[in-house]
Amino acid sequence: MQGRDGVELARRAIVEGRPYSVAFVDMRMPPGWDGLETIENLWKVDPEIQVVVCSAYSDYDWMELLARLGAPTRSS
């Protein structure tokens, strides 16, 4: 599925009271949103969802990802 589809499924799952715990996101998903834009939109819908970045290739390096998404934080 494309990024927009995944975000919509995550939104619906929250409305239904069964949010996803993790999303596997490929960084390259033509056409449409790339993985980074997908993650940004997922976190707007569900800031608690964990994301696993899956990709053999990316248009972003790790530092760019951290700059846009922020460094991971842990709550105790």
PyMOL CGO cylinders between C-alpha atoms (Angstrom):
from pymol import cmd
from pymol.cgo import CYLINDER

trace = [
    CYLINDER, 0.00, 0.00, 0.00, 1.02, 3.56, -0.49, 0.3, 1, 1, 1, 1, 1, 1,
    CYLINDER, 1.02, 3.56, -0.49, 1.72, 5.94, 2.39, 0.3, 1, 1, 1, 1, 1, 1,
    CYLINDER, 1.72, 5.94, 2.39, -1.65, 7.72, 2.24, 0.3, 1, 1, 1, 1, 1, 1,
    CYLINDER, -1.65, 7.72, 2.24, -3.43, 4.37, 2.40, 0.3, 1, 1, 1, 1, 1, 1,
    CYLINDER, -3.43, 4.37, 2.40, -1.38, 3.29, 5.40, 0.3, 1, 1, 1, 1, 1, 1,
    CYLINDER, -1.38, 3.29, 5.40, -2.08, 6.54, 7.26, 0.3, 1, 1, 1, 1, 1, 1,
    CYLINDER, -2.08, 6.54, 7.26, -5.81, 6.18, 6.56, 0.3, 1, 1, 1, 1, 1, 1,
    CYLINDER, -5.81, 6.18, 6.56, -5.77, 2.60, 7.88, 0.3, 1, 1, 1, 1, 1, 1,
    CYLINDER, -5.77, 2.60, 7.88, -3.97, 3.78, 11.03, 0.3, 1, 1, 1, 1, 1, 1,
    CYLINDER, -3.97, 3.78, 11.03, -6.54, 6.57, 11.50, 0.3, 1, 1, 1, 1, 1, 1,
    CYLINDER, -6.54, 6.57, 11.50, -9.43, 4.11, 11.14, 0.3, 1, 1, 1, 1, 1, 1,
    CYLINDER, -9.43, 4.11, 11.14, -7.82, 1.68, 13.57, 0.3, 1, 1, 1, 1, 1, 1,
    CYLINDER, -7.82, 1.68, 13.57, -7.65, 4.42, 16.21, 0.3, 1, 1, 1, 1, 1, 1,
    CYLINDER, -7.65, 4.42, 16.21, -11.29, 5.38, 15.66, 0.3, 1, 1, 1, 1, 1, 1,
    CYLINDER, -11.29, 5.38, 15.66, -12.24, 1.71, 16.08, 0.3, 1, 1, 1, 1, 1, 1,
    CYLINDER, -12.24, 1.71, 16.08, -10.25, 1.50, 19.33, 0.3, 1, 1, 1, 1, 1, 1,
    CYLINDER, -10.25, 1.50, 19.33, -7.62, -0.91, 18.02, 0.3, 1, 1, 1, 1, 1, 1,
    CYLINDER, -7.62, -0.91, 18.02, -4.58, 1.20, 17.12, 0.3, 1, 1, 1, 1, 1, 1,
    CYLINDER, -4.58, 1.20, 17.12, -1.57, -0.37, 15.46, 0.3, 1, 1, 1, 1, 1, 1,
    CYLINDER, -1.57, -0.37, 15.46, 1.52, -0.76, 17.61, 0.3, 1, 1, 1, 1, 1, 1,
    CYLINDER, 1.52, -0.76, 17.61, 4.05, -0.74, 14.77, 0.3, 1, 1, 1, 1, 1, 1,
    CYLINDER, 4.05, -0.74, 14.77, 4.32, 0.30, 11.13, 0.3, 1, 1, 1, 1, 1, 1,
    CYLINDER, 4.32, 0.30, 11.13, 6.93, -0.96, 8.67, 0.3, 1, 1, 1, 1, 1, 1,
    CYLINDER, 6.93, -0.96, 8.67, 7.65, 1.86, 6.22, 0.3, 1, 1, 1, 1, 1, 1,
    CYLINDER, 7.65, 1.86, 6.22, 9.70, 1.66, 3.04, 0.3, 1, 1, 1, 1, 1, 1,
    CYLINDER, 9.70, 1.66, 3.04, 11.55, 4.89, 2.28, 0.3, 1, 1, 1, 1, 1, 1,
    CYLINDER, 11.55, 4.89, 2.28, 10.81, 4.65, -1.45, 0.3, 1, 1, 1, 1, 1, 1,
    CYLINDER, 10.81, 4.65, -1.45, 7.16, 4.22, -2.41, 0.3, 1, 1, 1, 1, 1, 1,
    CYLINDER, 7.16, 4.22, -2.41, 6.52, 5.82, -5.78, 0.3, 1, 1, 1, 1, 1, 1,
    CYLINDER, 6.52, 5.82, -5.78, 4.18, 7.32, -6.75, 0.3, 1, 1, 1, 1, 1, 1,
    CYLINDER, 4.18, 7.32, -6.75, 3.04, 9.61, -3.95, 0.3, 1, 1, 1, 1, 1, 1,
    CYLINDER, 3.04, 9.61, -3.95, 4.48, 10.10, -0.51, 0.3, 1, 1, 1, 1, 1, 1,
    CYLINDER, 4.48, 10.10, -0.51, 7.93, 8.78, 0.27, 0.3, 1, 1, 1, 1, 1, 1,
    CYLINDER, 7.93, 8.78, 0.27, 8.63, 7.00, 3.53, 0.3, 1, 1, 1, 1, 1, 1,
    CYLINDER, 8.63, 7.00, 3.53, 9.63, 10.14, 5.42, 0.3, 1, 1, 1, 1, 1, 1,
    CYLINDER, 9.63, 10.14, 5.42, 6.42, 11.96, 4.54, 0.3, 1, 1, 1, 1, 1, 1,
    CYLINDER, 6.42, 11.96, 4.54, 4.46, 8.84, 5.44, 0.3, 1, 1, 1, 1, 1, 1,
    CYLINDER, 4.46, 8.84, 5.44, 6.08, 8.65, 8.89, 0.3, 1, 1, 1, 1, 1, 1,
    CYLINDER, 6.08, 8.65, 8.89, 5.42, 12.34, 9.52, 0.3, 1, 1, 1, 1, 1, 1,
    CYLINDER, 5.42, 12.34, 9.52, 1.75, 11.86, 8.68, 0.3, 1, 1, 1, 1, 1, 1,
    CYLINDER, 1.75, 11.86, 8.68, 1.47, 8.63, 10.69, 0.3, 1, 1, 1, 1, 1, 1,
    CYLINDER, 1.47, 8.63, 10.69, 2.76, 10.45, 13.76, 0.3, 1, 1, 1, 1, 1, 1,
    CYLINDER, 2.76, 10.45, 13.76, 0.20, 13.24, 13.24, 0.3, 1, 1, 1, 1, 1, 1,
    CYLINDER, 0.20, 13.24, 13.24, -2.53, 10.59, 13.39, 0.3, 1, 1, 1, 1, 1, 1,
    CYLINDER, -2.53, 10.59, 13.39, -0.92, 8.42, 16.10, 0.3, 1, 1, 1, 1, 1, 1,
    CYLINDER, -0.92, 8.42, 16.10, 2.14, 9.79, 17.91, 0.3, 1, 1, 1, 1, 1, 1,
    CYLINDER, 2.14, 9.79, 17.91, 2.46, 6.49, 19.82, 0.3, 1, 1, 1, 1, 1, 1,
    CYLINDER, 2.46, 6.49, 19.82, 2.96, 4.21, 16.81, 0.3, 1, 1, 1, 1, 1, 1,
    CYLINDER, 2.96, 4.21, 16.81, 6.43, 2.71, 16.54, 0.3, 1, 1, 1, 1, 1, 1,
    CYLINDER, 6.43, 2.71, 16.54, 8.03, 2.87, 13.10, 0.3, 1, 1, 1, 1, 1, 1,
    CYLINDER, 8.03, 2.87, 13.10, 10.51, 0.49, 11.51, 0.3, 1, 1, 1, 1, 1, 1,
    CYLINDER, 10.51, 0.49, 11.51, 12.28, 2.00, 8.50, 0.3, 1, 1, 1, 1, 1, 1,
    CYLINDER, 12.28, 2.00, 8.50, 12.74, -0.62, 5.79, 0.3, 1, 1, 1, 1, 1, 1,
    CYLINDER, 12.74, -0.62, 5.79, 14.74, 0.19, 2.72, 0.3, 1, 1, 1, 1, 1, 1,
    CYLINDER, 14.74, 0.19, 2.72, 17.66, -0.85, 0.63, 0.3, 1, 1, 1, 1, 1, 1,
    CYLINDER, 17.66, -0.85, 0.63, 17.81, 2.70, -0.73, 0.3, 1, 1, 1, 1, 1, 1,
    CYLINDER, 17.81, 2.70, -0.73, 16.83, 6.06, 0.66, 0.3, 1, 1, 1, 1, 1, 1,
    CYLINDER, 16.83, 6.06, 0.66, 16.92, 9.59, -0.64, 0.3, 1, 1, 1, 1, 1, 1,
    CYLINDER, 16.92, 9.59, -0.64, 17.80, 10.69, 2.91, 0.3, 1, 1, 1, 1, 1, 1,
    CYLINDER, 17.80, 10.69, 2.91, 20.76, 9.93, 5.11, 0.3, 1, 1, 1, 1, 1, 1,
    CYLINDER, 20.76, 9.93, 5.11, 20.30, 9.07, 8.78, 0.3, 1, 1, 1, 1, 1, 1,
    CYLINDER, 20.30, 9.07, 8.78, 21.09, 12.62, 9.98, 0.3, 1, 1, 1, 1, 1, 1,
    CYLINDER, 21.09, 12.62, 9.98, 18.41, 14.08, 7.69, 0.3, 1, 1, 1, 1, 1, 1,
    CYLINDER, 18.41, 14.08, 7.69, 15.88, 11.61, 9.07, 0.3, 1, 1, 1, 1, 1, 1,
    CYLINDER, 15.88, 11.61, 9.07, 16.75, 12.58, 12.65, 0.3, 1, 1, 1, 1, 1, 1,
    CYLINDER, 16.75, 12.58, 12.65, 16.58, 16.28, 11.79, 0.3, 1, 1, 1, 1, 1, 1,
    CYLINDER, 16.58, 16.28, 11.79, 13.05, 15.97, 10.36, 0.3, 1, 1, 1, 1, 1, 1,
    CYLINDER, 13.05, 15.97, 10.36, 11.62, 13.33, 12.66, 0.3, 1, 1, 1, 1, 1, 1,
    CYLINDER, 11.62, 13.33, 12.66, 13.55, 14.02, 15.85, 0.3, 1, 1, 1, 1, 1, 1,
    CYLINDER, 13.55, 14.02, 15.85, 15.67, 11.65, 17.86, 0.3, 1, 1, 1, 1, 1, 1,
    CYLINDER, 15.67, 11.65, 17.86, 13.89, 8.72, 19.48, 0.3, 1, 1, 1, 1, 1, 1,
    CYLINDER, 13.89, 8.72, 19.48, 12.91, 9.23, 23.10, 0.3, 1, 1, 1, 1, 1, 1,
    CYLINDER, 12.91, 9.23, 23.10, 12.07, 6.70, 25.78, 0.3, 1, 1, 1, 1, 1, 1,
    CYLINDER, 12.07, 6.70, 25.78, 9.46, 7.10, 28.41, 0.3, 1, 1, 1, 1, 1, 1,
    CYLINDER, 9.46, 7.10, 28.41, 9.81, 5.26, 31.67, 0.3, 1, 1, 1, 1, 1, 1,
]
cmd.load_cgo(trace, "trace")
